[in-house]
Amino acid sequence: MGDSQYSFSLTTFSPSGKLVQIEYALTAVSAGQTSLGIKASNGVVIATEKKLPSILVDENSVHKIQLLTPNIGVAYSGMGPDSRVLVRKSRKQAQQYKRLYNEPIPLSQLVRETAVVMQEFTQSGGVRPFGVSLLVAGFDDNGPQLYQVDPSGSYFSWKASAIGKNVSNAKTFLEKRYTDDMELEDAIHTAILTLKEGFEGQISGKNIEIGIVDASRKFRVLTPAEVDDYLAEVE
Amino acid sequence: MTKTAIDLPPKGGFSFDLCRRNAFLESQGAKMPKFRKTGTTIVGLVFKDGVILGADTRATEGEIVCDKNCEKIHYLAPNIYCCGAGTAADTENVTDMVSSQLELHRYATSRESRVVTALTMLKSHLFGYQGKVSAALVLGGVDVTGPHLHAVYPHGSTDTLPFATMGSGSLAAMAVFESRFKEGMTKEQGIEVVCAAICAGIFNDLGSGSNVDLCVITKGGKEYLRNYQQPNPRSYTHSKGYHFTTILSSKIRSLRNHVRVVEGDAMEEE
């Protein structure tokens, strides 16, 4: 990176005006495990599949949903290692913001800074775009919010969204079920049902991960036991 | 694009670039600015269930008291606090920076911060600046390995102790500790000894004064007792407050008689 031989961007326009590398990155995202998020009136829930490549993998060591600040969490679909880079950068940016302005970073600012980083990697020498889409959920002074950030660097605020495999079915399901005055508990049930729709195999607290943030502004990942309880409620 | 340059780690340490200039200016008679110091008495003590930190609340600028009730016990982590003596800006910023670094470390490791981690981050930073960052700290906290108390000196050396004092009032406070400290005290006993030590500093050291701040950290959590004792109350304010007499007379003059309103063009902008 930064070497003179690679000071040109690998992401270049096609004759039809598309950036093919970004399209391919989105394809990588669509091949990733499903993640979804739902914004309720009093909180946000994000959930992701946690299909491990083999039964020998220690599932306690895998954490797909990560904390960025005490009140903001993130889930991803696509390439795990790429998401780690973004999570690390976002955490640092949040700390820098706090040191500069002496207030916790608003969610929209953090999302924008992350998106800026992702865009830089589509217009810099010797690098490729990130192969992840992120679902960032948080609760700040502007209430509960859910954002989706794509490999191109574009971001949108969503009431409910899904990324990864099976996106169209999941979105249709969410469109039918979503209501503006949904509460967090209903949102968690809806999230589980949506994940269940496209799930291959037996769904349990061990192969999905759910993160919630409510009015207490503390984002937390539910334990497998709590997830199993919600699954039992949904049955 | 500058962003693609290799991310070098920050060089850190003191930059001596301006030292020659400063020495020259001083030799020419320019006065070096006085900076705000926390004259200070800060103490820490390990008791049965954890750690108690104490501090006075006076901040001085040379011979003037510039803050009668400043906060000298700084937050580093939910289970780690740090008292700071020396230049106020240095203690505040160093503890702020390390607190930020500890938070990032907590996210990366998914674990509660350890006192030795904070200690190592502080001492590395201070050593890198060769004592120019004038921060003398009493660092205390409780983590999975138990309660810990350390004294950190501006050049980067540290002591690990059951009781520690720093600042201009440290001798007065240490005299109290040396005679009254016992291992395995209860919380009430510990608070009493810490208050006595800080009060010794407040009353016998000019650089310390005003109130006593405490922070009690145990495995279960922390109690930040701001202004736990106020042995120097303001006793000279008017007890009945101030009130003003009824209006004796009033005279209203209309400005319209003196100001002529003229229509005109808007000002031209160059």
Interface residues (C-beta under 8 A of the other chain):
Chain A: M1 G2 S7 H63 Q66 L67 L68 R88 R91 K92 Q95 K98 R99 E120 Q123 S124 G125 G126 V127
Chain B: M1 K3 T4 A5 I6 D96 M97 S100 Q101 E103 L104 Y107 A108 S110
